[in-house]
Amino acid sequence: MSTIIKETNSEKETFEFAKELSSKALAGEVYCLDGDLGVGKTVFAQGFGRGLGIDEPIVSPTFTIMKEYHEGRLPLYHFDVYRIDSEDDMEEIGYFDIIDNAEGVALIEWSELIKSIIPKDRIKVTIKKDLTKGFDYRRIEVVRED
């Protein structure tokens, strides 16, 4: 298990860190993106997509649950499971086919809500705020779990 800690002080720094991280992403990897509301998960997802070579705007798929992007060097499957009622709902949107396929990279926001169906081999990204260090301060912890 390896860990990276990155402290950022602006949306731009968070975006750039995510971009750098995804530039090394490999097909089949699952990134679990967690943090409170308003912590910057969408900014992180936008940088992550850019690092894969995706130029189209990345928005959180809160109501559609999953959005696919195929224009980058690897396909990106971006999930936002905040509104999932049960893990059974994930099968309906093709989650298991995507996770088992390994042709692209999965980025799953609010992954703790479906933790029992997340692969054990994953990259856990947790973003936290600390207002004592400034309004835009973020602590991003990236842990490769297997």
DSSP file with accessible surface (Angstrom, degrees, kcal/mol):
  #  RESIDUE AA STRUCTURE BP1 BP2  ACC     N-H-->O    O-->H-N    N-H-->O    O-->H-N    TCO  KAPPA ALPHA  PHI   PSI    X-CA   Y-CA   Z-CA
    1    1 A M              0   0  163      0, 0.0     2,-0.3     0, 0.0   144,-0.2   0.000 360.0 360.0 360.0 129.5    0.0    0.0    0.0
    2    2 A S  E     -A  144   0A  67    142,-0.7   142,-2.5     2,-0.0     2,-0.4  -0.918 360.0-157.6-120.7 150.7    1.4    3.4   -1.0
    3    3 A T  E     -A  143   0A  78     -2,-0.3     2,-0.4   140,-0.2   140,-0.2  -0.982   8.0-169.6-131.2 139.0    0.2    6.8    0.1
    4    4 A I  E     -A  142   0A  82    138,-2.7   138,-3.0    -2,-0.4     2,-0.5  -0.992   7.4-163.1-122.7 132.7    0.6   10.3   -1.4
    5    5 A I  E     +A  141   0A  75     -2,-0.4     2,-0.4   136,-0.2   136,-0.2  -0.976  10.6 179.7-114.9 128.1   -0.4   13.4    0.6
    6    6 A K  E     -A  140   0A  83    134,-2.8   134,-3.4    -2,-0.5     2,-0.5  -0.997  13.0-158.5-129.6 128.0   -0.9   16.7   -1.4
    7    7 A E  E     -A  139   0A  97     -2,-0.4     2,-0.3   132,-0.2   132,-0.2  -0.922  15.4-174.0-104.2 129.5   -1.9   20.0    0.1
    8    8 A T  E     -A  138   0A   0    130,-2.8   130,-2.6    -2,-0.5     3,-0.1  -0.886  21.7-166.4-122.3 156.1   -3.5   22.5   -2.2
    9    9 A N  S    S+     0   0   87     -2,-0.3     2,-0.3   128,-0.2   128,-0.2   0.156  72.2  31.2-126.9  16.2   -4.5   26.1   -1.7
   10   10 A S  S  > S-     0   0   36    126,-0.1     4,-2.0     1,-0.1     5,-0.2  -0.975  79.8-108.6-163.0 161.5   -6.6   26.8   -4.8
   11   11 A E  H  > S+     0   0  134     -2,-0.3     4,-3.0     1,-0.2     5,-0.2   0.889 119.2  57.7 -60.2 -38.6   -9.0   25.1   -7.2
   12   12 A K  H  > S+     0   0  147      1,-0.2     4,-2.7     2,-0.2    -1,-0.2   0.911 105.9  48.0 -60.3 -43.1   -6.2   25.4   -9.8
   13   13 A E  H  > S+     0   0   80      2,-0.2     4,-2.3     1,-0.2    -1,-0.2   0.901 112.7  48.5 -65.3 -39.9   -3.7   23.4   -7.6
   14   14 A T  H  X S+     0   0    5     -4,-2.0     4,-2.3     2,-0.2    -2,-0.2   0.936 112.6  48.9 -63.8 -45.3   -6.3   20.7   -7.0
   15   15 A F  H  X S+     0   0   39     -4,-3.0     4,-2.5     1,-0.2    -2,-0.2   0.936 112.3  48.1 -57.4 -48.7   -7.1   20.5  -10.7
   16   16 A E  H  X S+     0   0   76     -4,-2.7     4,-2.4     1,-0.2    -1,-0.2   0.874 110.0  51.6 -65.8 -37.1   -3.4   20.3  -11.6
   17   17 A F  H  X S+     0   0   15     -4,-2.3     4,-2.6     2,-0.2    -1,-0.2   0.939 111.9  46.5 -64.7 -45.1   -2.7   17.6   -9.0
   18   18 A A  H  X S+     0   0    0     -4,-2.3     4,-2.6     1,-0.2    -2,-0.2   0.901 111.2  52.9 -63.3 -39.3   -5.6   15.5  -10.3
   19   19 A K  H  X S+     0   0   78     -4,-2.5     4,-1.4    -5,-0.2    -1,-0.2   0.929 111.0  46.3 -61.1 -45.4   -4.4   16.0  -13.9
   20   20 A E  H  < S+     0   0  106     -4,-2.4     4,-0.5     1,-0.2    -2,-0.2   0.918 111.9  51.7 -63.4 -42.7   -0.9   14.9  -12.9
   21   21 A L  H >< S+     0   0   23     -4,-2.6     3,-1.3     1,-0.2    -2,-0.2   0.935 111.6  45.4 -60.8 -46.9   -2.3   11.8  -11.1
   22   22 A S  H >< S+     0   0    0     -4,-2.6     3,-1.6     1,-0.3    -1,-0.2   0.721  95.3  74.7 -75.4 -18.0   -4.4   10.7  -14.0
   23   23 A S  T 3< S+     0   0   58     -4,-1.4    -1,-0.3     1,-0.3    -2,-0.2   0.746 103.7  42.1 -64.7 -17.3   -1.7   11.2  -16.6
   24   24 A K  T <  S+     0   0  134     -3,-1.3    -1,-0.3    -4,-0.5    -2,-0.2   0.318  89.0 127.8-106.4   3.9   -0.2    8.0  -15.1
   25   25 A A    <   -     0   0    0     -3,-1.6     2,-0.3    -4,-0.1    80,-0.1  -0.298  45.7-148.8 -64.9 147.9   -3.5    6.1  -14.8
   26   26 A L    >   -     0   0  109     78,-0.1     3,-2.0     1,-0.1    78,-0.1  -0.855  27.5 -88.1-117.4 152.7   -3.8    2.6  -16.3
   27   27 A A  T 3  S+     0   0   52     -2,-0.3    78,-0.2     1,-0.2    76,-0.1  -0.290 113.2  27.9 -56.1 137.2   -6.6    0.8  -17.9
   28   28 A G  T 3  S+     0   0   33     76,-3.2    -1,-0.2     1,-0.3    77,-0.2   0.262  86.7 134.9  93.6  -9.9   -8.6   -1.1  -15.3
   29   29 A E    <   -     0   0   20     -3,-2.0    77,-2.3    75,-0.2     2,-0.5  -0.454  42.1-152.1 -75.7 145.9   -7.9    1.2  -12.4
   30   30 A V  E     -b  106   0A   6     91,-0.3    93,-3.0    75,-0.2     2,-0.5  -0.982   6.2-163.7-119.4 121.4  -10.6    2.2  -10.0
   31   31 A Y  E     -bc 107 123A   6     75,-3.3    77,-3.1    -2,-0.5     2,-0.6  -0.933   5.5-155.8-107.2 122.6  -10.3    5.6   -8.3
   32   32 A C  E     -bc 108 124A   1     91,-3.2    93,-3.8    -2,-0.5     2,-0.6  -0.898   9.6-163.5-100.6 116.9  -12.6    6.1   -5.3
   33   33 A L  E     +bc 109 125A   0     75,-2.9    77,-2.0    -2,-0.6    78,-0.5  -0.897  17.0 167.6-110.3 111.8  -13.2    9.9   -4.7
   34   34 A D  E     + c   0 126A   6     91,-2.9    93,-2.5    -2,-0.6     2,-0.2  -0.905  11.6 113.5-128.4 153.4  -14.6   10.8   -1.3
   35   35 A G        -     0   0   11     -2,-0.3    93,-0.1    91,-0.2     3,-0.1  -0.800  61.0 -67.4 160.9 162.2  -15.1   13.9    0.7
   36   36 A D    >   -     0   0  126     91,-0.4     3,-1.6    -2,-0.2     5,-0.3  -0.105  67.9 -74.1 -63.3 165.8  -17.8   16.1    2.1
   37   37 A L  T 3  S+     0   0  114      1,-0.2    -1,-0.2     2,-0.1     0, 0.0  -0.333 120.1  18.9 -56.6 137.3  -20.1   18.2    0.0
   38   38 A G  T 3  S+     0   0   58     -3,-0.1    -1,-0.2     1,-0.1    -2,-0.1   0.573  86.5 118.9  78.5  12.0  -18.3   21.3   -1.4
   39   39 A V  S <  S-     0   0    2     -3,-1.6    -2,-0.1    88,-0.1    -3,-0.1   0.673  90.8 -92.7 -86.8 -14.9  -14.8   19.9   -0.9
   40   40 A G  S  > S+     0   0   21     -4,-0.2     4,-2.5    -5,-0.1     5,-0.2   0.647  75.3 140.3 115.2  21.7  -13.8   20.0   -4.5
   41   41 A K  H  > S+     0   0   12     -5,-0.3     4,-2.7     1,-0.2     5,-0.2   0.896  78.4  50.1 -63.0 -38.1  -14.6   16.5   -5.9
   42   42 A T  H  > S+     0   0   51      2,-0.2     4,-2.5     1,-0.2    -1,-0.2   0.920 110.1  49.5 -68.0 -41.5  -15.9   18.0   -9.2
   43   43 A V  H  > S+     0   0   20      2,-0.2     4,-2.3     1,-0.2     5,-0.2   0.927 112.3  49.1 -60.6 -43.5  -12.8   20.2   -9.6
   44   44 A F  H  X S+     0   0    0     -4,-2.5     4,-2.7     1,-0.2    -2,-0.2   0.939 110.5  50.4 -60.4 -46.8  -10.7   17.0   -9.0
   45   45 A A  H  X S+     0   0    1     -4,-2.7     4,-2.6     1,-0.2    -2,-0.2   0.887 108.9  52.4 -60.8 -38.0  -12.7   15.1  -11.6
   46   46 A Q  H  X S+     0   0   69     -4,-2.5     4,-2.1     2,-0.2    -1,-0.2   0.929 112.2  44.2 -65.0 -44.2  -12.2   17.8  -14.1
   47   47 A G  H  X S+     0   0    0     -4,-2.3     4,-2.2     2,-0.2    -2,-0.2   0.897 111.5  54.7 -65.2 -38.9   -8.5   17.8  -13.7
   48   48 A F  H  X S+     0   0    0     -4,-2.7     4,-0.9     1,-0.2    -2,-0.2   0.933 109.0  47.6 -60.2 -46.4   -8.5   14.0  -13.7
   49   49 A G  H ><>S+     0   0    0     -4,-2.6     5,-2.4     1,-0.2     3,-0.8   0.913 109.3  53.2 -61.9 -41.7  -10.3   14.0  -17.1
   50   50 A R  H ><5S+     0   0  102     -4,-2.1     3,-1.7     1,-0.3    -1,-0.2   0.898 103.9  56.6 -62.3 -39.0   -7.9   16.6  -18.5
   51   51 A G  H 3<5S+     0   0   13     -4,-2.2    -1,-0.3     1,-0.3    -2,-0.2   0.754 104.9  52.7 -64.5 -22.9   -4.9   14.4  -17.5
   52   52 A L  T <<5S-     0   0    1     -4,-0.9    21,-2.9    -3,-0.8    22,-0.5   0.436 126.7-103.0 -87.6  -2.8   -6.5   11.6  -19.6
   53   53 A G  T < 5S+     0   0   40     -3,-1.7     2,-0.6    -4,-0.3    -3,-0.2   0.673  71.3 147.8  90.3  19.4   -6.7   13.9  -22.6
   54   54 A I      < +     0   0    1     -5,-2.4    -1,-0.3     1,-0.2    -2,-0.1  -0.788  20.3 177.1 -91.9 120.2  -10.4   14.7  -22.3
   55   55 A D        +     0   0  113     -2,-0.6    -1,-0.2     2,-0.1     3,-0.1   0.688  49.5  96.3 -95.5 -22.6  -11.2   18.2  -23.5
   56   56 A E  S    S-     0   0   69      1,-0.1    -2,-0.0    -7,-0.1     2,-0.0  -0.342  91.8 -86.9 -69.7 151.8  -15.0   18.2  -23.1
   57   57 A P        -     0   0  103      0, 0.0     2,-0.6     0, 0.0    -1,-0.1  -0.341  38.7-144.4 -60.8 135.8  -16.4   19.7  -19.9
   58   58 A I        +     0   0    6     -4,-0.1     2,-0.3    -3,-0.1   -12,-0.1  -0.917  22.6 176.9-104.2 122.1  -16.6   17.2  -17.1
   59   59 A V        -     0   0   84     -2,-0.6     8,-0.0   -14,-0.1   -16,-0.0  -0.907  40.6 -94.7-121.7 152.0  -19.6   17.7  -14.8
   60   60 A S        -     0   0   28     -2,-0.3     2,-1.7     1,-0.1     3,-0.3  -0.495  29.8-139.0 -67.2 126.6  -20.6   15.6  -11.9
   61   61 A P     >  +     0   0    5      0, 0.0     4,-2.1     0, 0.0    19,-0.4  -0.241  47.1 149.7 -82.9  53.7  -23.2   13.0  -13.0
   62   62 A T  T  4 S+     0   0   32     -2,-1.7    21,-0.3     1,-0.2    18,-0.0   0.873  75.5  28.8 -56.9 -41.8  -25.3   13.5   -9.9
   63   63 A F  T  4 S+     0   0  161     -3,-0.3    -1,-0.2     1,-0.1     3,-0.0   0.756 125.1  44.7 -95.3 -24.4  -28.6   12.7  -11.6
   64   64 A T  T  4 S-     0   0   94     -4,-0.1     2,-1.9     1,-0.1    -2,-0.2   0.569  91.3-147.8 -92.5 -10.7  -27.5   10.3  -14.4
   65   65 A I  S  < S+     0   0   22     -4,-2.1    15,-2.5    15,-0.1     2,-0.4  -0.153  72.9  38.4  72.8 -41.8  -25.2    8.4  -11.9
   66   66 A M  E     -D   79   0A  30     -2,-1.9     2,-0.4    13,-0.2    13,-0.2  -0.998  58.6-175.6-142.5 140.4  -22.6    7.7  -14.7
   67   67 A K  E     -D   78   0A  74     11,-2.1    11,-2.8    -2,-0.4     2,-0.4  -0.998  15.5-146.7-133.2 137.7  -21.1    9.5  -17.6
   68   68 A E  E     -D   77   0A  87     -2,-0.4     2,-0.4     9,-0.2     9,-0.2  -0.839   9.1-169.7-105.9 142.1  -18.7    8.1  -20.1
   69   69 A Y  E     +D   76   0A   0      7,-2.4     7,-2.7    -2,-0.4     3,-0.1  -0.997  11.0 169.8-129.5 125.5  -15.9    9.9  -21.9
   70   70 A H        +     0   0  102     -2,-0.4    -1,-0.1     5,-0.2     7,-0.0   0.372  55.8  86.5-117.2   3.5  -14.1    8.2  -24.8
   71   71 A E  S    S+     0   0   92      5,-0.1    -1,-0.1     3,-0.1    -2,-0.0   0.631  75.6  79.5 -85.2 -10.8  -12.0   11.0  -26.4
   72   72 A G  S    S-     0   0   19      2,-0.3   -19,-0.3    -3,-0.1   -20,-0.1  -0.108 102.4 -86.5 -86.3-172.6   -8.9   10.6  -24.1
   73   73 A R  S    S+     0   0  126    -21,-2.9   -20,-0.1     1,-0.1    -1,-0.1   0.759 119.2  20.3 -68.2 -22.9   -6.0    8.2  -24.1
   74   74 A L  S    S-     0   0   25    -22,-0.5    -2,-0.3   -48,-0.0    30,-0.2  -0.988  95.7-101.1-136.9 147.8   -8.2    5.9  -22.0
   75   75 A P        -     0   0   22      0, 0.0    30,-2.9     0, 0.0     2,-0.5  -0.407  34.3-145.5 -64.1 145.1  -12.0    5.9  -21.6
   76   76 A L  E     -De  69 105A   0     -7,-2.7    -7,-2.4    28,-0.2     2,-0.6  -0.973   9.9-164.8-115.1 128.0  -13.2    7.5  -18.3
   77   77 A Y  E     -De  68 106A  12     28,-2.8    30,-2.6    -2,-0.5     2,-0.7  -0.945  12.9-166.1-111.9 105.3  -16.3    6.2  -16.5
   78   78 A H  E     -De  67 107A   0    -11,-2.8   -11,-2.1    -2,-0.6     2,-0.4  -0.851   6.4-174.0-102.4 113.9  -17.3    8.8  -14.1
   79   79 A F  E     -De  66 108A   0     28,-3.2    30,-3.1    -2,-0.7     2,-0.4  -0.851  16.9-172.4-106.9 142.9  -19.8    7.7  -11.4
   80   80 A D  E     + e   0 109A   3    -15,-2.5     3,-0.4   -19,-0.4    30,-0.2  -0.923   8.6 175.9-128.8 105.1  -21.5    9.9   -8.8
   81   81 A V    >   +     0   0    0     28,-2.0     3,-1.8    -2,-0.4    29,-0.1   0.219  43.4 114.1 -99.4  17.9  -23.4    7.5   -6.5
   82   82 A Y  T 3  S+     0   0   97      1,-0.3    -1,-0.2    27,-0.1   -20,-0.1   0.848  83.3  41.8 -56.2 -36.6  -24.6   10.1   -4.0
   83   83 A R  T 3  S+     0   0  121     -3,-0.4     2,-0.3   -21,-0.3    -1,-0.3   0.276  83.1 126.2 -98.4  11.2  -28.2    9.4   -5.0
   84   84 A I    <   -     0   0   27     -3,-1.8     3,-0.1     1,-0.2    -3,-0.0  -0.533  42.5-164.4 -71.5 130.9  -28.0    5.6   -5.2
   85   85 A D  S    S-     0   0  153      1,-0.3     2,-0.3    -2,-0.3    -1,-0.2   0.805  70.6  -3.3 -84.6 -33.2  -30.7    3.9   -3.1
   86   86 A S    >   -     0   0   48      1,-0.1     3,-1.3    28,-0.0     4,-0.5  -0.986  69.3-108.7-153.7 161.4  -29.1    0.5   -3.1
   87   87 A E  T >> S+     0   0   61     -2,-0.3     3,-1.2     1,-0.3     4,-0.7   0.771 113.5  70.7 -65.1 -22.4  -26.1   -1.3   -4.5
   88   88 A D  H >> S+     0   0  120      1,-0.3     4,-1.0     2,-0.2     3,-0.8   0.833  87.7  64.7 -62.0 -31.2  -28.6   -3.2   -6.8
   89   89 A D  H <> S+     0   0   42     -3,-1.3     4,-0.9     1,-0.2    -1,-0.3   0.795  91.5  64.9 -61.1 -27.9  -29.1    0.1   -8.7
   90   90 A M  H <4>S+     0   0    0     -3,-1.2     5,-2.2    -4,-0.5     3,-0.4   0.852  95.8  55.6 -66.5 -34.0  -25.5   -0.1   -9.8
   91   91 A E  H X<5S+     0   0  136     -3,-0.8     3,-1.6    -4,-0.7    -1,-0.2   0.910 101.5  58.7 -64.4 -38.0  -26.1   -3.2  -11.8
   92   92 A E  H 3<5S+     0   0  158     -4,-1.0    -1,-0.2     1,-0.3    -2,-0.2   0.796 105.7  48.4 -62.4 -30.1  -28.9   -1.5  -13.7
   93   93 A I  T 3<5S-     0   0   53     -4,-0.9    -1,-0.3    -3,-0.4    -2,-0.2   0.371 121.3-104.2 -94.4   5.8  -26.5    1.2  -14.9
   94   94 A G  T <>5S+     0   0   17     -3,-1.6     4,-2.1    -4,-0.3     5,-0.2   0.652  70.1 146.3  86.8  17.6  -23.8   -1.3  -16.1
   95   95 A Y  H  ><S+     0   0    0     -5,-2.2     4,-2.9     1,-0.2     5,-0.3   0.915  71.6  47.3 -53.2 -50.4  -21.4   -0.8  -13.2
   96   96 A F  H  > S+     0   0   64      1,-0.2     4,-2.5    -6,-0.2    -1,-0.2   0.879 109.7  53.2 -66.6 -36.9  -20.2   -4.4  -13.0
   97   97 A D  H  > S+     0   0  124      2,-0.2     4,-1.0     1,-0.2    -1,-0.2   0.917 113.7  43.9 -61.1 -42.5  -19.7   -4.6  -16.8
   98   98 A I  H  X S+     0   0   24     -4,-2.1     4,-1.1     2,-0.2     3,-0.4   0.944 115.2  46.6 -68.9 -47.4  -17.5   -1.5  -16.7
   99   99 A I  H  < S+     0   0   25     -4,-2.9    -2,-0.2     1,-0.2     3,-0.2   0.891 117.1  44.1 -64.6 -37.7  -15.5   -2.5  -13.6
  100  100 A D  H  < S+     0   0  124     -4,-2.5    -1,-0.2    -5,-0.3    -2,-0.2   0.669 103.0  68.7 -80.4 -15.9  -14.9   -6.0  -14.9
  101  101 A N  H  < S-     0   0   86     -4,-1.0    -1,-0.2    -3,-0.4    -2,-0.2   0.860  74.5-163.9 -75.6 -40.2  -14.0   -4.8  -18.4
  102  102 A A     <  +     0   0   51     -4,-1.1   -73,-0.1    -3,-0.2    -3,-0.1   0.661  52.7 115.6  66.6  19.1  -10.7   -3.0  -17.6
  103  103 A E  S    S+     0   0   90     -5,-0.3     2,-0.2   -76,-0.1    -1,-0.1   0.714  80.0  16.3 -89.2 -18.8  -10.5   -1.0  -20.8
  104  104 A G  S    S-     0   0    6     -6,-0.3   -76,-3.2   -30,-0.2     2,-0.4  -0.576  86.3 -86.4-133.7-163.6  -10.8    2.3  -19.1
  105  105 A V  E     - e   0  76A   0    -30,-2.9   -28,-2.8   -78,-0.2     2,-0.5  -0.936  30.6-147.5-115.9 134.0  -10.5    4.1  -15.8
  106  106 A A  E     -be  30  77A   4    -77,-2.3   -75,-3.3    -2,-0.4     2,-0.5  -0.882   9.2-170.1-102.1 133.8  -13.4    4.4  -13.3
  107  107 A L  E     -be  31  78A   0    -30,-2.6   -28,-3.2    -2,-0.5     2,-0.6  -0.988   9.9-168.5-121.4 115.9  -13.7    7.4  -11.1
  108  108 A I  E >   -be  32  79A   0    -77,-3.1   -75,-2.9    -2,-0.5     3,-0.8  -0.910   7.1-156.5-116.9 108.7  -16.4    6.9   -8.4
  109  109 A E  E 3  S+be  33  80A   4    -30,-3.1   -28,-2.0    -2,-0.6   -75,-0.2  -0.630  82.8  13.9 -79.9 141.9  -17.6    9.9   -6.3
  110  110 A W  T >  S+     0   0   25    -77,-2.0     3,-2.2    -2,-0.3     4,-0.3   0.821  77.4 163.1  63.9  36.4  -19.1    9.0   -2.9
  111  111 A S  G X   +     0   0    5     -3,-0.8     3,-2.0   -78,-0.5     7,-0.1   0.760  60.1  74.8 -60.3 -24.0  -17.7    5.5   -3.2
  112  112 A E  G >  S+     0   0   71      1,-0.3     3,-0.9     2,-0.2    -1,-0.3   0.764  86.0  65.8 -62.7 -19.2  -18.1    4.8    0.5
  113  113 A L  G <  S+     0   0   86     -3,-2.2    -1,-0.3     1,-0.2    -2,-0.2   0.685 114.1  28.8 -74.7 -17.7  -21.9    4.5   -0.2
  114  114 A I  G X  S+     0   0    0     -3,-2.0     3,-2.3    -4,-0.3     4,-0.4  -0.064  79.1 138.3-127.7  32.8  -21.2    1.3   -2.3
  115  115 A K  G X   +     0   0  153     -3,-0.9     3,-1.0     1,-0.3    -2,-0.1   0.769  63.3  63.8 -58.0 -28.0  -18.1    0.1   -0.5
  116  116 A S  G 3  S+     0   0   87      1,-0.2    -1,-0.3    -4,-0.1    -4,-0.1   0.709 108.3  41.6 -72.8 -13.8  -19.1   -3.6   -0.5
  117  117 A I  G <  S+     0   0   35     -3,-2.3    -1,-0.2     2,-0.1    -2,-0.2   0.311  88.3 106.8-114.3  10.6  -19.0   -3.7   -4.4
  118  118 A I  S <  S-     0   0   13     -3,-1.0     4,-0.1    -4,-0.4   -86,-0.0  -0.712  80.9-106.2 -83.9 135.7  -15.8   -1.7   -4.9
  119  119 A P        -     0   0   39      0, 0.0    -1,-0.1     0, 0.0    -2,-0.1  -0.267  19.0-128.6 -59.6 147.1  -12.9   -3.8   -6.0
  120  120 A K  S    S+     0   0  169      1,-0.1     2,-1.1    -3,-0.0    -2,-0.0   0.837 100.8  70.4 -65.5 -32.6  -10.3   -4.4   -3.3
  121  121 A D  S    S+     0   0  100     25,-0.1     2,-0.3    23,-0.1   -91,-0.3  -0.764  79.4 124.3 -87.0  98.5   -7.6   -3.3   -5.7
  122  122 A R  E     - F   0 145A  62     23,-2.0    23,-3.3    -2,-1.1     2,-0.6  -0.945  62.7-116.4-150.0 168.2   -8.4    0.4   -5.9
  123  123 A I  E     -cF  31 144A   4    -93,-3.0   -91,-3.2    -2,-0.3     2,-0.6  -0.970  29.4-153.3-115.0 116.5   -7.0    3.9   -5.5
  124  124 A K  E     -cF  32 143A  47     19,-3.3    19,-2.8    -2,-0.6     2,-0.5  -0.823  10.4-171.7 -95.4 121.8   -8.7    5.8   -2.6
  125  125 A V  E     -cF  33 142A   0    -93,-3.8   -91,-2.9    -2,-0.6     2,-0.5  -0.971   3.9-176.5-116.1 119.2   -8.7    9.6   -3.0
  126  126 A T  E     -cF  34 141A  28     15,-2.5    15,-2.6    -2,-0.5     2,-0.5  -0.973   6.8-163.5-120.4 127.6  -10.0   11.5    0.0
  127  127 A I  E     + F   0 140A   0    -93,-2.5   -91,-0.4    -2,-0.5     2,-0.4  -0.939  11.7 179.3-111.7 130.6  -10.3   15.3    0.0
  128  128 A K  E     - F   0 139A 120     11,-2.1    11,-2.7    -2,-0.5     2,-0.3  -0.971  18.0-141.4-131.1 146.3  -10.7   17.3    3.2
  129  129 A K  E     - F   0 138A  89     -2,-0.4     2,-0.3     9,-0.2     9,-0.2  -0.687   8.6-170.1 -95.8 156.2  -11.0   21.0    4.1
  130  130 A D    >   -     0   0   55      7,-0.6     3,-2.2     4,-0.4     4,-0.2  -0.783   3.6-168.7-144.8  96.2   -9.4   22.7    7.1
  131  131 A L  G >  S+     0   0  117      1,-0.3     3,-1.2    -2,-0.3     5,-0.1   0.723  84.1  69.2 -63.5 -18.9  -10.7   26.2    7.4
  132  132 A T  G 3  S+     0   0  124      1,-0.3    -1,-0.3     2,-0.1     3,-0.1   0.728 102.5  46.8 -69.7 -18.2   -8.0   27.0   10.0
  133  133 A K  G <  S-     0   0  109     -3,-2.2    -1,-0.3     1,-0.4    -2,-0.2   0.339 132.0 -69.3-101.9   3.7   -5.6   26.8    7.1
  134  134 A G    X   -     0   0   31     -3,-1.2     3,-1.0    -4,-0.2    -4,-0.4  -0.250  44.2 -87.8 122.3 152.9   -7.7   28.9    4.7
  135  135 A F  T 3  S+     0   0  150      1,-0.2    -1,-0.1    -2,-0.1    -4,-0.1   0.847 125.4  40.4 -60.6 -37.4  -10.9   28.8    2.8
  136  136 A D  T 3  S+     0   0   76   -127,-0.2    -1,-0.2    -3,-0.1     2,-0.1   0.427  85.8 122.3 -95.7   2.0   -9.3   27.2   -0.3
  137  137 A Y    <   +     0   0   11     -3,-1.0    -7,-0.6  -128,-0.2     2,-0.4  -0.429  36.2 178.4 -67.5 135.4   -7.0   24.8    1.6
  138  138 A R  E     -AF   8 129A  25   -130,-2.6  -130,-2.8    -9,-0.2     2,-0.6  -0.998  22.0-152.5-136.8 141.2   -7.5   21.1    0.7
  139  139 A R  E     -AF   7 128A  83    -11,-2.7   -11,-2.1    -2,-0.4     2,-0.6  -0.970  17.6-166.9-110.8 117.3   -5.6   18.0    2.0
  140  140 A I  E     -AF   6 127A   0   -134,-3.4  -134,-2.8    -2,-0.6     2,-0.5  -0.935   2.9-168.8-110.7 122.2   -5.8   15.3   -0.7
  141  141 A E  E     -AF   5 126A  60    -15,-2.6   -15,-2.5    -2,-0.6     2,-0.5  -0.946   0.8-168.6-113.2 126.2   -4.7   11.8    0.4
  142  142 A V  E     +AF   4 125A   8   -138,-3.0  -138,-2.7    -2,-0.5     2,-0.5  -0.973   8.4 179.6-116.9 118.9   -4.2    9.1   -2.3
  143  143 A V  E     -AF   3 124A  14    -19,-2.8   -19,-3.3    -2,-0.5     2,-0.7  -0.981  21.5-146.1-125.1 123.8   -3.9    5.5   -1.1
  144  144 A R  E     -AF   2 123A  85   -142,-2.5  -142,-0.7    -2,-0.5     2,-0.4  -0.807  26.1-169.8 -86.6 116.2   -3.4    2.5   -3.4
  145  145 A E  E       F   0 122A  47    -23,-3.3   -23,-2.0    -2,-0.7    -2,-0.0  -0.865 360.0 360.0-109.4 142.6   -5.2   -0.4   -1.7
  146  146 A D              0   0  133     -2,-0.4   -25,-0.1   -25,-0.2    -2,-0.0  -0.933 360.0 360.0-152.2 360.0   -5.0   -4.0   -2.7
